[in-house]
Amino acid sequence: MAFAITRKFGNAVARNRRRRQLRAIMYELAPVLPSGAFLLAIRDGGPELSYDELRDSLSQALHRAIPGWQDQGSDVTTTQGVQS
C-alpha cells in the first residue's frame, strides 16, 4: 500500500496526518480486501474531510475500483453525497 499526497493538499503536518488516517483505514479494511498492491492518490480538496467522511469516501472508491468487492465484516459504511 502506498500513498501519493500532493503538496497542494497542505503542509507536511496535514499530509502526514492524512497518511496516518489512510493507513489506519486500510488496516481496518485489510481482512476483507483482495490481495494486491494499492496506490492511493490524494489531491487538493480533501483536508476538510473528517475521519468518518474519509473512511466512507475511501470505501466508495474501493467499490468502484474493485469489481464485486464487498466490505462485509468491517464497520465501514458508505453514505451518499461524499465525493472522493
N, C-alpha and C positions, 0 to 999 in steps of 0.2 A: 504494500500500500504506500502510495506516495502522494504528496500534496504540492500543488503549484499555486502559490498565492502571490498575486502581483503586488507591486508596491503601491498601485492605485488603491488597494484595499485599505491601507493605513500604515501607520508606523510599525516598527519591529514588534513592539509590545502587542499591538492589535493583531498582527499576523500570527504571532506565536500563540496568543490566546485562542484564536480561531483554529489553529493547527491542533492544539491540545483538545479542543472540543470535538473536532472531527475525528481525531484518533479515538477518543472515548466512545463516540457513537459507532464507529466502525468495529471496535472491540465488542460492543454490545450486540451488534448485528452478526459478528463473525460466525456463530454457530449455525445460522440459517442462510448464510451467503454461499454461493457456489465457490469452489476453489478457483484461484486465479489471481492475477495482478490487477490492482485498481489504481488509477491515477485520477485524483480529484483536482480539477482546475477551479480555482476561486478567483473571481474578478471583483472589480469595484461594485459597490451597491449592496453588499451583504453585511457590513459591520453592524447595522442596526437590528439584525435578526436576533431574537432571544435563542437560548439553547434549545427549547422545545420547538420553536419555529424552524431552526436549523435542522433538527432531527427529522421533522416532518418533511421538509424540503428535500433532504438527502434521501429519505425513504421513497418519495415520489420519483426522484431522479433515478434511483436504482430500479424501480418498477419499469421505467421507460427504457433503461439501458439493458436490462437482463430479461429477455422474454420468458414469461412463465414463472418468474421469481415471486414467491410469497414470503412475507416476513412473519410467518407463523412461529409461535413460540417466543416472540420478543414482545416487549411492551411498546414498540414503535407504532404509532398510529398516523394515518395521513389525514390531512384536512384539505378542504377545497379553498382555492384562492391564494395559496402560498406559492410565490414564484421561486424557482430555483435557478 
